[in-house]
Amino acid sequence: MNNGKLYQAFRIVLGLLAAITMVRICKTDVDPYTTDKGRRLKQSEQSSGAKVYETSAKSVVYIDCFGPEQAPEARAGKVGSKIMEGENKKQRILNSPKIRQTPLSRKAGDNDGIVPLGSGSGYIWSIDHVLTNNHVVADCSRIEVSLLSKKDESIENQKLFPISAYGRDPTVGKPEEFHWRVVTAEVVGKDPDSDIAVLKINAPHLDLQPIKQGDESKTSTGDDCLAIGNPFGLDHSLTRGIVSAKGRVFTSESGVPMVNLIQTDASINPGNSGGPLLNSEGEMIGMNTMIISKSGSSSGIGFAIPISRIKQIADIIINKGEVKRPMFGVKFGLEVQTYFAISKGALVYDVFEPAITAGLKPTTVNTDGSVELGDVITKMNGREINSDLDAYDFIAGCRSGQVVKITVDRRENDEVVEKILELKLG
C-alpha cells in the first residue's frame, strides 16, 4: 500500500516538473533560434538604415553652383542635362534634369547673366563651414547652399523653397517639421589636389547639425556603408552597399594622385559628389567624389576620400585659407608607362614650370603616330623613385624654393643615358 502511494506521488511530481519545463520553454526569450527572436533581429537589421538616415540626413546640404552666362539658350532656359554647345561648351554637365531658377534668384530678381553650372552635395562640418568636393564649386561666380531649417512663425521661415527636382518639401522628417533655408556661401579655400573645398555660410547656429565624424581605419572591406546626397537633383537620397576595397589610388584633376580612397558599391550618381559616405553607426568615413562608369551613372564602383584626409586638409584651409605645396611641374603617364613595360621609375608625361626650366623632357606623340618617351625619373636627391607616388611623396616633404637633384633615364640615339638635373621647386 505504501509502495503504491509512493509510486503515485512520484508520478505526480514528475508530471509537475515536466509541465514547468514546458512552460519555461514556451515563454523563454533568450533562445536566439526562436521565431520571435529571429523576427526581432530581422527588424533590427532593416531599421539600421533608417536610424543612420535619421541621424545624418539633417547634416547634408544641397549646393548650387553658378557661373557667367555665355550661351543665349541658357537665358531662355532651354539647356538640358547635356554639355552646352558653342562658346559655352566647357561648362560641366548639369546634374539635375533641367535648369531651375533657385529661390534666391527669384527673390532677388537678378539672375540675368548667370546660368547654373551644376548641382552637388555637401555636409555641415562645423557651425560655420560646409565641406564639398572642389570640382563641385570650381569656376563658380556664386554658390548657394540649401540646408534644412526648422519651421517657425517668422515670415522668412514660412517660405517653402522648391529644391528637389520632383517635389517641394524636403524628404527628411515630417512636412510640418522642416523646410529649406537657402543661403549664399563664400569659398574659404579649395585644394584641387585632394578635391576638397571649404565653404563659409551665414546661418542661424540652431539650424546647423554638423556631421558625426568617424574613423575609416576601423572600417574593413565587406562592412556596410551608406551614402546620402542629391543625385540628379533628388535631395537626400539614401543608398546602401558595402566597402568594396580600401587603399585605392586615382589621379585628381590637377594630376596629383589621390591615395587611400574607399571603394564602395553603394549607388553614387551625378549630384552625389561632395556628400558623405557613412558607416552603420551613422558616422562619416569618407566623402563621395567619383565613379567609374561608361554611361555616367552608377555601375557599382564609386570612390570616397577618407575622413582622415578630409580632417587634415579642412583644418589647414580653415586656419590658413589654402594648402601650400611646392610646385613640381610634372605630370606622370602611368598608362603609357605600363603600356611600354617600364617597370622602374616614373615616366614624365607632361611638364610645366619649374620642370621646363630644369630641362625635364616630356612624352610626345609625333605626326606619324609614333610615341617619343620622355624622361623616366629614377632618383630624387638620391632617393629611389619606383612610381609617381614615390615622387609626389618626396615632393610633399619639401619646401618651396628648395633645389632637388633629379636623376633621369633619357633615350638619346637609341640608347638610354643617365642624366642629373636640378629643379628649383616653386
Buried (B, 14 or more C-beta within 10 A) or exposed (E): EEEEEEEEEEEEEEEEEEEEEEEEEEEEEEEEEBEEBEEEEEEEEEEBBEEBBEBBBBBBBBBBBBBEBBBEBBBEEEBEBEEBEEEBEEBBEBBBEEBBEBBBBEEEEEBEEBBBBBBBBBBBBBBBBBBBBBBBBBEBEBBBBBBBBBEEEEEEBEEEBBBBBEEEBBBBBEEEEBBBBBBEBEBBBBBBBBBBBBBBBEBEEEBBBBBBBBBBEEBEEEBBBBBBBBBBBBBBBBBBBBBBBBEBBEBBEBBBBBBBBBBBBBBBBBBBBBBBBBBBBBBBBBBBBBBEBEEEEBBBBBBBBBBBBBEBBBEBBBEEEEBEBBBBBBBBBBEBBEEBEBEEBBBBBBBBEBBEBBBBBBBEEEEEEEEEBBBBBBBBEEEEBEBBBBBBBBBEEBEEEEEBEBBBBBBEEEEEEEBEBEBBBB
